[in-house]
Amino acid sequence: MKKLVSCAVLASAILISCTDATRSKMGGYGEKYKVKVLGPDTVVVYESTGKVLSESRSDGYYFTNAATGKLIEVSGTVIIEEE
């Protein structure tokens, strides 16, 4: 029981010290996101079924496309907005 209380206090302290943006980035699973990929003359817009992720050594992002249910990987100039 003491371990559970200690873990709860530690988790609360971590969440309190985070900024709003950090908490949003840590959460967000199950939320929908709009992903805009900007090209020289075009803007391609996708809607994800959940969180948009990036690998640690990558300049791109990946997510599941809500329209097709398929994995999409994008890179370049990308704007990600939570809906």
C-alpha angles and dihedrals in degrees: 000000000000090000091053092051091046091051091049092051092047092049091049092051092050093049093047091053093051123092121240091257093052092050090049091050092049091049126036099105109144092019120117121241133196112222118198118192110198119211130178093272104003144060117207114198124201132178117216126214090222144338120356109226138196129198117237097248099035134094091208140076134223134202143147113271110234093211097054106015089232130128114261124195119192137174138174122058104359130172117198120194128180111229 
